[in-house]
């Protein structure tokens, strides 16, 4: 036995070391021309119109595609669309055809101004004057309208009716009131409808209310929701690529565009993307390779919304959402450069090369996502070359900067971390309390000890490097004395045990955070400690991600939470901050409501002038920051690392050829050219190059 301990254990250790070396060497030798990514964010489903998780979107980006996309410089460009054009038809209603004809004469007399108005043509249709503009927006149409005598023009009223079985209700109302000319109609699921009529709308409102009362629907409501001088209806005309096929070989056509839209608007699908498409009046598909999208009013984020990946009509149409869950969401079919292969829950997800990809097959044979329990496991997997990519934890950045084995990419993240207060809770309804908490939490210390200096304090809903972010907004400074004064003013006074009390209620709440995110757990600990010094009792609870989202956030059953938003360079914040989006399963889960912010969010969606957009976005950011519905914490730096020279990029040069470069970081991130990645040792075994069609 002694001899075993003296000689046997060292020999065993050497044997294990040799075995490990052989295993690693064999792993390296047998490595395929593929990329392996470590992640703690396993998706729950792979369906881009239903999922809203970062773990799902990073996979979906390789499998599914959209009509439009951002290029490497974050400019909008085409993907499944070959081209797109914007235009607008503005319709003005008059008392009679003679008044419309007189208005047309005024427009013709102002022809020297047509170019400035982007006006291309004008014509009458009975009592309507139709103006064709080459650019959407309200400003030019308003200037043209100012030419007319408003007494001869008819206003337009939009009425909203909340009722059960909205489609059947409107049909019955039209049958009962055939004399009412409804110019436009739109349905919000089957729970509400909106109609637009020429005239003041009050008489139609009264007739609607009388009709609804007669149907016995006591819960139904009807009211004029908006009045306008004219209809301004933008049109986006997409011409689609004719060389795209779904992964099962079926052709991609305009049918898929129209179906994706209908699915998003389908109540049974419960898509969180619906607000991006609510302003669409109709989609027409005159042939398989054209799609015409008409909007009810100007909507400047329209092009951004068509970066929504599309789903296949030939598979999902006429199938219930339950069928999707069982047959598609874990076995997706897209048009992207990589195809779904297999998914082992809590272990890995594999994508393989799409050899039928319209731009030519990607160089990589596949992409593998390995799902690991925590950041330490991800680091170990990377350091032992079981994964090729590591989104570096802040604490590890400094140890890698001077290591010649690695290629490091660092840039400001398009994201921010925050503590969200559930504003339905009386404790958080006083802005003085929320501002006091912001003063009490030591932001600079958080950046120093949690991010190791790799970030900046947040000044609101937009990362500071976005072009429309408001640089005049300064983070709330760490000031415990100011925090104490604000709580005193709000009536929260220290109790016998040091915890503040008001009207017999202790200042205590539960802060929830998701498992496997060390940064957020550290945030929760520091918030707990900082607020305890102020006399606030914070109980921290940690939950697995799926439970955290489905049980607490989606159901609005929480008091406070640590979370973060990853955003694109998009100024439209309707889904997160508009008061209408504060219901269960929606993204304004903190319940923020500010009428002025609502108005600005609605107006900015109709604005196309960059200077005006910047001013309006800045005001939205300022108002929300002053209200402090979130405790805005920090914008981190994004640091990613790969093994040096493990990959290269051979991508189209835009001139019919290819250019070979090291992996490079772009404004859209270092993974932008992923379909053109390859391992240098496989340079002679790549698929044949073929010309990439624009």
DADAGI-V849292 format. One record per pair of residues at least 12 apart in sequence whose C-alpha atoms are under 7 Angstrom apart, sorted by the first residue. I is the first residue (numbers start at 1). GAP is how many residues later the second one is. If there is no record, write none. Layout:
BEGIN
i=I gap=GAP
i=I gap=GAP
END
This chain:
BEGIN
i=33 gap=331
i=33 gap=332
i=33 gap=645
i=33 gap=646
i=33 gap=649
i=34 gap=330
i=34 gap=331
i=34 gap=332
i=34 gap=333
i=35 gap=331
i=35 gap=332
i=35 gap=333
i=35 gap=353
i=36 gap=331
i=36 gap=332
i=36 gap=333
i=36 gap=351
i=36 gap=352
i=36 gap=353
i=37 gap=331
i=37 gap=332
i=37 gap=333
i=37 gap=350
i=37 gap=351
i=37 gap=352
i=38 gap=331
i=38 gap=332
i=38 gap=333
i=38 gap=334
i=38 gap=340
i=38 gap=349
i=38 gap=351
i=38 gap=352
i=39 gap=330
i=39 gap=331
i=39 gap=332
i=39 gap=333
i=39 gap=339
i=40 gap=331
i=40 gap=332
i=40 gap=333
i=40 gap=334
i=40 gap=476
i=41 gap=14
i=42 gap=13
i=42 gap=329
i=43 gap=12
i=43 gap=13
i=45 gap=284
i=45 gap=285
i=46 gap=14
i=46 gap=283
i=46 gap=284
i=46 gap=286
i=47 gap=282
i=48 gap=12
i=48 gap=261
i=49 gap=215
i=49 gap=222
i=49 gap=224
i=50 gap=220
i=50 gap=221
i=50 gap=222
i=62 gap=274
i=62 gap=275
i=62 gap=276
i=63 gap=271
i=63 gap=272
i=63 gap=273
i=63 gap=274
i=63 gap=275
i=63 gap=276
i=63 gap=277
i=64 gap=245
i=64 gap=246
i=64 gap=270
i=64 gap=271
i=64 gap=272
i=65 gap=15
i=65 gap=244
i=65 gap=245
i=65 gap=270
i=65 gap=271
i=66 gap=13
i=66 gap=14
i=66 gap=240
i=66 gap=241
i=66 gap=242
i=66 gap=243
i=66 gap=244
i=67 gap=12
i=67 gap=13
i=67 gap=14
i=67 gap=239
i=67 gap=240
i=68 gap=12
i=68 gap=13
i=68 gap=238
i=68 gap=239
i=69 gap=238
i=72 gap=594
i=72 gap=595
i=72 gap=596
i=72 gap=600
i=73 gap=593
i=73 gap=594
i=73 gap=595
i=74 gap=593
i=74 gap=594
i=80 gap=160
i=80 gap=161
i=81 gap=157
i=81 gap=158
i=81 gap=159
i=81 gap=160
i=82 gap=157
i=82 gap=158
i=82 gap=159
i=83 gap=155
i=83 gap=156
i=84 gap=152
i=84 gap=153
i=84 gap=154
i=84 gap=155
i=85 gap=151
i=85 gap=152
i=85 gap=153
i=86 gap=48
i=86 gap=49
i=86 gap=50
i=86 gap=149
i=86 gap=150
i=86 gap=151
i=87 gap=46
i=87 gap=47
i=87 gap=48
i=87 gap=49
i=87 gap=147
i=87 gap=148
i=87 gap=149
i=88 gap=44
i=88 gap=45
i=88 gap=46
i=88 gap=47
i=88 gap=48
i=88 gap=144
i=88 gap=145
i=88 gap=146
i=88 gap=147
i=89 gap=41
i=89 gap=42
i=89 gap=43
i=89 gap=44
i=89 gap=143
i=89 gap=144
i=89 gap=145
i=90 gap=40
i=90 gap=41
i=90 gap=42
i=90 gap=51
i=90 gap=140
i=90 gap=141
i=90 gap=142
i=90 gap=143
i=91 gap=37
i=91 gap=38
i=91 gap=39
i=91 gap=40
i=91 gap=139
i=91 gap=140
i=91 gap=141
i=92 gap=36
i=92 gap=37
i=92 gap=38
i=92 gap=138
i=92 gap=139
i=93 gap=34
i=93 gap=35
i=93 gap=36
i=93 gap=60
i=93 gap=61
i=93 gap=137
i=94 gap=33
i=94 gap=34
i=94 gap=58
i=94 gap=59
i=94 gap=60
i=95 gap=32
i=95 gap=57
i=95 gap=58
i=95 gap=59
i=96 gap=31
i=97 gap=29
i=97 gap=30
i=99 gap=53
i=100 gap=24
i=100 gap=27
i=100 gap=28
i=100 gap=29
i=101 gap=23
i=103 gap=45
i=104 gap=19
i=104 gap=25
i=106 gap=41
i=117 gap=23
i=118 gap=15
i=118 gap=16
i=118 gap=17
i=119 gap=13
i=119 gap=14
i=119 gap=15
i=120 gap=12
i=120 gap=13
i=120 gap=14
i=136 gap=98
i=136 gap=162
i=137 gap=161
i=137 gap=469
i=137 gap=470
i=137 gap=471
i=154 gap=44
i=154 gap=45
i=155 gap=43
i=155 gap=44
i=155 gap=45
i=155 gap=72
i=155 gap=73
i=155 gap=74
i=156 gap=40
i=156 gap=41
i=156 gap=42
i=156 gap=43
i=156 gap=44
i=156 gap=71
i=156 gap=72
i=156 gap=73
i=156 gap=74
i=157 gap=39
i=157 gap=40
i=157 gap=41
i=157 gap=42
i=157 gap=43
i=157 gap=44
i=157 gap=67
i=157 gap=69
i=157 gap=70
i=157 gap=71
i=158 gap=36
i=158 gap=37
i=158 gap=38
i=158 gap=39
i=158 gap=66
i=158 gap=67
i=158 gap=68
i=158 gap=69
i=159 gap=35
i=159 gap=36
i=159 gap=37
i=159 gap=63
i=159 gap=64
i=159 gap=65
i=159 gap=66
i=160 gap=33
i=160 gap=34
i=160 gap=35
i=160 gap=62
i=160 gap=63
i=160 gap=64
i=160 gap=65
i=161 gap=31
i=161 gap=32
i=161 gap=33
i=161 gap=60
i=161 gap=61
i=161 gap=62
i=162 gap=29
i=162 gap=30
i=162 gap=31
i=162 gap=58
i=162 gap=59
i=162 gap=60
i=163 gap=28
i=163 gap=29
i=163 gap=57
i=163 gap=58
i=164 gap=26
i=164 gap=27
i=165 gap=25
i=165 gap=26
i=166 gap=24
i=166 gap=25
i=166 gap=26
i=166 gap=27
i=167 gap=23
i=181 gap=16
i=182 gap=13
i=182 gap=14
i=182 gap=15
i=183 gap=13
i=183 gap=14
i=184 gap=12
i=186 gap=95
i=189 gap=76
i=189 gap=77
i=189 gap=78
i=201 gap=23
i=205 gap=17
i=205 gap=18
i=205 gap=19
i=208 gap=14
i=209 gap=13
i=232 gap=65
i=232 gap=66
i=233 gap=61
i=233 gap=62
i=233 gap=63
i=233 gap=64
i=233 gap=65
i=234 gap=60
i=234 gap=61
i=234 gap=63
i=234 gap=64
i=235 gap=57
i=235 gap=58
i=235 gap=59
i=235 gap=60
i=236 gap=56
i=236 gap=57
i=236 gap=58
i=237 gap=54
i=237 gap=55
i=237 gap=56
i=238 gap=52
i=238 gap=53
i=238 gap=54
i=239 gap=50
i=239 gap=51
i=239 gap=52
i=240 gap=49
i=240 gap=50
i=241 gap=48
i=242 gap=47
i=243 gap=115
i=244 gap=114
i=245 gap=90
i=246 gap=87
i=246 gap=88
i=246 gap=89
i=247 gap=86
i=247 gap=87
i=247 gap=88
i=247 gap=92
i=253 gap=35
i=253 gap=36
i=254 gap=31
i=254 gap=34
i=254 gap=35
i=254 gap=36
i=254 gap=37
i=255 gap=33
i=255 gap=58
i=256 gap=54
i=256 gap=55
i=256 gap=56
i=256 gap=57
i=257 gap=53
i=258 gap=25
i=259 gap=54
i=260 gap=50
i=260 gap=51
i=268 gap=53
i=269 gap=52
i=272 gap=314
i=275 gap=300
i=276 gap=29
i=279 gap=16
i=279 gap=17
i=279 gap=18
i=280 gap=14
i=280 gap=15
i=280 gap=16
i=281 gap=13
i=281 gap=14
i=281 gap=15
i=282 gap=12
i=298 gap=308
i=299 gap=306
i=299 gap=307
i=300 gap=305
i=300 gap=306
i=300 gap=307
i=300 gap=308
i=301 gap=271
i=301 gap=304
i=311 gap=23
i=337 gap=16
i=337 gap=17
i=337 gap=20
i=337 gap=24
i=337 gap=25
i=337 gap=338
i=338 gap=13
i=338 gap=14
i=338 gap=15
i=338 gap=16
i=339 gap=12
i=339 gap=13
i=339 gap=14
i=339 gap=15
i=340 gap=12
i=346 gap=25
i=347 gap=23
i=347 gap=24
i=348 gap=20
i=348 gap=21
i=348 gap=22
i=348 gap=23
i=349 gap=19
i=349 gap=20
i=349 gap=21
i=350 gap=17
i=350 gap=18
i=350 gap=19
i=351 gap=15
i=351 gap=16
i=351 gap=17
i=352 gap=13
i=352 gap=14
i=352 gap=15
i=353 gap=12
i=353 gap=13
i=359 gap=333
i=359 gap=334
i=360 gap=330
i=361 gap=326
i=362 gap=313
i=362 gap=314
i=363 gap=312
i=363 gap=313
i=363 gap=314
i=363 gap=315
i=363 gap=323
i=363 gap=324
i=364 gap=313
i=364 gap=314
i=373 gap=143
i=374 gap=142
i=388 gap=254
i=388 gap=255
i=389 gap=252
i=389 gap=253
i=390 gap=250
i=390 gap=251
i=390 gap=252
i=391 gap=248
i=391 gap=249
i=391 gap=250
i=392 gap=247
i=392 gap=248
i=392 gap=249
i=394 gap=57
i=394 gap=58
i=394 gap=60
i=395 gap=56
i=395 gap=57
i=405 gap=238
i=405 gap=239
i=406 gap=235
i=406 gap=236
i=406 gap=237
i=406 gap=238
i=407 gap=234
i=407 gap=235
i=407 gap=236
i=407 gap=237
i=408 gap=231
i=408 gap=232
i=408 gap=233
i=408 gap=234
i=409 gap=230
i=409 gap=231
i=409 gap=232
i=409 gap=256
i=410 gap=227
i=410 gap=228
i=410 gap=229
i=410 gap=230
i=411 gap=226
i=411 gap=227
i=411 gap=228
i=412 gap=224
i=412 gap=225
i=412 gap=226
i=413 gap=222
i=413 gap=223
i=413 gap=224
i=413 gap=225
i=414 gap=49
i=414 gap=152
i=414 gap=153
i=414 gap=154
i=415 gap=48
i=415 gap=149
i=415 gap=150
i=415 gap=151
i=415 gap=152
i=415 gap=220
i=416 gap=42
i=416 gap=47
i=416 gap=148
i=416 gap=149
i=416 gap=150
i=416 gap=218
i=416 gap=219
i=416 gap=220
i=417 gap=146
i=417 gap=147
i=417 gap=148
i=417 gap=215
i=417 gap=216
i=417 gap=217
i=417 gap=218
i=418 gap=144
i=418 gap=145
i=418 gap=146
i=418 gap=212
i=418 gap=213
i=418 gap=214
i=418 gap=215
i=419 gap=141
i=419 gap=142
i=419 gap=143
i=419 gap=144
i=419 gap=211
i=419 gap=212
i=419 gap=213
i=420 gap=140
i=420 gap=141
i=420 gap=142
i=420 gap=170
i=420 gap=209
i=420 gap=210
i=420 gap=211
i=421 gap=138
i=421 gap=139
i=421 gap=140
i=421 gap=169
i=421 gap=208
i=421 gap=209
i=422 gap=136
i=422 gap=137
i=422 gap=138
i=422 gap=168
i=422 gap=169
i=423 gap=167
i=423 gap=168
i=423 gap=169
i=424 gap=167
i=425 gap=134
i=431 gap=196
i=431 gap=197
i=432 gap=54
i=432 gap=55
i=432 gap=58
i=433 gap=53
i=433 gap=54
i=433 gap=57
i=434 gap=194
i=435 gap=193
i=436 gap=47
i=436 gap=48
i=436 gap=50
i=436 gap=51
i=437 gap=46
i=438 gap=38
i=438 gap=193
i=439 gap=37
i=439 gap=38
i=439 gap=39
i=439 gap=40
i=439 gap=41
i=439 gap=43
i=439 gap=44
i=440 gap=38
i=440 gap=39
i=440 gap=40
i=440 gap=43
i=440 gap=90
i=440 gap=91
i=441 gap=37
i=441 gap=86
i=441 gap=89
i=441 gap=90
i=442 gap=36
i=443 gap=14
i=443 gap=35
i=443 gap=190
i=450 gap=69
i=450 gap=72
i=454 gap=182
i=454 gap=183
i=455 gap=179
i=455 gap=180
i=455 gap=181
i=455 gap=182
i=456 gap=178
i=456 gap=179
i=456 gap=180
i=457 gap=18
i=457 gap=176
i=457 gap=177
i=457 gap=178
i=458 gap=17
i=458 gap=174
i=458 gap=175
i=458 gap=176
i=458 gap=177
i=459 gap=14
i=459 gap=15
i=459 gap=16
i=459 gap=173
i=460 gap=161
i=460 gap=165
i=460 gap=172
i=461 gap=160
i=463 gap=172
i=466 gap=103
i=468 gap=146
i=468 gap=149
i=468 gap=150
i=469 gap=149
i=470 gap=148
i=470 gap=151
i=473 gap=149
i=484 gap=50
i=494 gap=41
i=498 gap=37
i=499 gap=36
i=499 gap=37
i=499 gap=38
i=500 gap=35
i=500 gap=36
i=507 gap=29
i=507 gap=30
i=508 gap=28
i=508 gap=29
i=508 gap=30
i=509 gap=28
i=509 gap=29
i=509 gap=30
i=509 gap=50
i=510 gap=28
i=510 gap=29
i=510 gap=30
i=510 gap=49
i=510 gap=50
i=511 gap=27
i=511 gap=28
i=511 gap=29
i=511 gap=30
i=511 gap=48
i=511 gap=49
i=511 gap=50
i=512 gap=28
i=512 gap=29
i=512 gap=30
i=512 gap=48
i=512 gap=49
i=512 gap=50
i=513 gap=28
i=513 gap=29
i=513 gap=30
i=513 gap=48
i=513 gap=49
i=514 gap=28
i=514 gap=29
i=514 gap=30
i=514 gap=31
i=514 gap=34
i=515 gap=27
i=515 gap=28
i=515 gap=29
i=515 gap=30
i=520 gap=42
i=524 gap=16
i=524 gap=38
i=553 gap=36
i=554 gap=30
i=554 gap=31
i=554 gap=32
i=555 gap=29
i=555 gap=30
i=556 gap=28
i=556 gap=33
i=571 gap=46
i=572 gap=33
i=573 gap=28
i=574 gap=27
i=575 gap=12
i=575 gap=13
i=576 gap=12
i=577 gap=15
i=578 gap=15
i=578 gap=20
i=579 gap=13
i=579 gap=14
i=579 gap=19
i=592 gap=37
i=597 gap=23
i=600 gap=16
i=600 gap=20
i=604 gap=12
i=646 gap=33
i=646 gap=34
i=647 gap=16
i=647 gap=30
i=647 gap=31
i=647 gap=32
i=647 gap=33
i=648 gap=13
i=648 gap=14
i=648 gap=15
i=648 gap=29
i=648 gap=30
i=648 gap=31
i=648 gap=32
i=649 gap=12
i=649 gap=13
i=649 gap=14
i=649 gap=27
i=649 gap=28
i=649 gap=29
i=650 gap=26
i=650 gap=27
i=651 gap=25
i=656 gap=35
END
